[in-house]
Structures are given as C-alpha cells and as structure tokens.
Amino acid sequence: MNSEGWGVLDLQKEQGLRVPAKAAFSDWRLFPDPRKGEYLWAPFGPGCYDLRERDTGKLVLFGSGGNLCERMASLLPAPFGTGTRNNAAKREYVLENIGRIEYRTLACADRKAAKKAEAALSAGDYLFKT
C-alpha cells in the first residue's frame, strides 16, 4: 500500500492499474442479452464496471455511477437500454457483440471512491474511453 491508501489489484497486471486495497472486482460474466431475458448482476449503489471481449481479452469500455446497475442498463440502445446517454456507437457495439462481451463490477463505498477507481481504469487501452 502506498501513502494514498492504494494497493495493487489485478485489473490488468501488465498495465499497473490500481484501486483501493480493500476493493475487489466481481468475476467476469457474459454480458446479459435482454432479448433472451438474461439478468445483469451489478450493485444498486456506487461502483465501476469494466467490459472486455471474451475471446481476445481486448478492453472495450469502463465507467462508474452512483447506481451502477442503472448506469450499466444504459450500455444498450433502445428499446433494450435505458437513459439518454449520447453514446450510440458504444451502445451499438455492445449489442452487436453481446455474445462476446464480458463484464465485471466493483462496488464502492461512495461516488468519490467510484470515480477514483474509474480514474485507475482509464489508464487501460480501451476501445472506447469513457
């Protein structure tokens, strides 16, 4: 742990990303297909999400929110997603590749912690920078 209270967590070991030492991401899960009635498993409170391609490991996108479950529901285009985010290219990409996209989540104590963890993720080589 360093003086900022950060410890290294294996986000992408080769990229040296850091999150709070007591934090732990969920396991990777296949992104749910709403057309099949599948479920999204994410915190209702503050947190971060991380998406990658299952077959290549390529990082796709990341983000944070005060209600992570709601925020992640906006990653799909209408009529499957919610919200009015101006990110059609991201939404379409996730839907078009939904059988190949995995996600993981990190529950945080508050929005400030979620933003700090999101900043650590931003150092990754993502297809879409949030």
C-alpha positions in Angstrom: 0.0 0.0 0.0 1.3 3.5 -0.7 0.7 6.7 1.1 -2.6 7.4 -0.8 -4.1 4.2 0.6 -4.0 2.4 -2.7 -3.0 -1.2 -3.2 -2.4 -3.0 -6.4 -5.3 -5.2 -7.6 -5.0 -7.4 -10.7 -7.2 -5.3 -13.1 -4.7 -5.7 -15.9 -1.5 -6.5 -14.2 0.6 -5.5 -17.2 -0.9 -2.1 -17.1 -0.4 -1.4 -13.4 -3.9 -0.3 -12.7 -4.7 0.5 -9.1 -7.9 0.5 -7.0 -8.4 0.8 -3.2 -6.7 -2.1 -1.4 -9.9 -3.5 0.1 -11.8 -3.4 -3.2 -12.4 -6.5 -5.3 -14.0 -6.8 -8.7 -16.6 -9.4 -9.3 -15.7 -12.4 -11.5 -16.1 -11.8 -15.3 -19.6 -12.6 -16.6 -21.0 -12.7 -20.0 -23.0 -9.5 -20.7 -26.7 -10.4 -20.5 -28.8 -10.4 -23.6 -32.1 -8.7 -22.8 -33.7 -10.3 -25.9 -33.3 -13.6 -24.0 -34.5 -12.3 -20.7 -31.0 -12.6 -19.1 -30.1 -10.8 -15.9 -27.5 -8.1 -15.2 -25.7 -8.7 -11.9 -24.5 -5.3 -10.6 -24.6 -3.2 -7.4 -27.5 -0.8 -6.9 -25.2 1.6 -5.2 -22.0 3.3 -6.4 -19.3 1.4 -8.3 -17.4 0.8 -11.5 -17.9 -1.5 -14.5 -15.3 -2.9 -16.9 -16.1 -4.6 -20.2 -13.9 -6.7 -22.4 -14.1 -9.1 -25.4 -14.3 -12.7 -24.1 -12.3 -14.3 -26.8 -9.5 -11.8 -27.2 -9.4 -10.1 -23.8 -9.5 -6.7 -25.5 -10.7 -4.0 -23.2 -13.9 -2.4 -24.6 -15.2 0.2 -22.1 -15.4 1.2 -18.5 -17.4 3.6 -16.3 -18.8 4.4 -12.9 -22.1 5.5 -11.5 -23.9 6.3 -8.3 -26.3 3.4 -9.1 -24.2 1.0 -11.1 -27.0 -1.3 -12.1 -28.9 1.6 -13.6 -25.8 3.0 -15.3 -25.0 -0.3 -16.9 -28.5 -0.6 -18.2 -27.7 2.4 -20.4 -25.0 0.5 -22.2 -27.5 -0.9 -24.7 -29.5 1.0 -27.3 -33.3 1.4 -27.1 -35.5 -0.5 -26.7 -33.2 -2.7 -24.7 -31.2 0.0 -22.8 -32.3 2.9 -20.6 -31.3 6.5 -20.3 -30.5 9.2 -22.7 -26.7 8.9 -22.9 -25.2 10.3 -26.1 -23.1 7.3 -27.0 -24.8 5.5 -29.8 -21.5 3.9 -31.1 -20.8 2.3 -27.7 -24.4 1.1 -27.3 -24.5 -0.4 -30.8 -21.1 -2.1 -30.3 -22.2 -3.8 -27.1 -25.4 -5.0 -28.7 -23.7 -6.2 -31.9 -21.1 -8.1 -29.9 -23.3 -9.1 -26.9 -22.4 -12.8 -27.1 -18.7 -11.9 -26.9 -18.7 -9.2 -24.2 -17.9 -9.9 -20.6 -18.2 -7.5 -17.7 -17.2 -7.2 -14.1 -18.2 -4.8 -11.4 -16.7 -3.1 -8.4 -18.9 -2.0 -5.6 -17.7 1.2 -3.9 -18.5 3.0 -0.6 -19.5 6.2 -2.4 -19.3 8.1 -5.7 -15.9 9.6 -4.8 -14.4 6.1 -4.4 -16.1 5.0 -7.7 -14.6 8.0 -9.5 -11.2 7.2 -8.1 -11.4 3.6 -9.3 -12.7 4.8 -12.7 -9.7 7.0 -13.0 -7.4 4.0 -12.4 -9.3 2.1 -15.1 -8.8 5.0 -17.6 -5.1 4.1 -17.9 -6.1 0.9 -19.7 -6.1 0.5 -23.5 -9.8 0.6 -24.1 -11.6 0.6 -27.4 -13.9 3.4 -26.0 -12.6 5.8 -23.5 -15.4 6.9 -21.2 
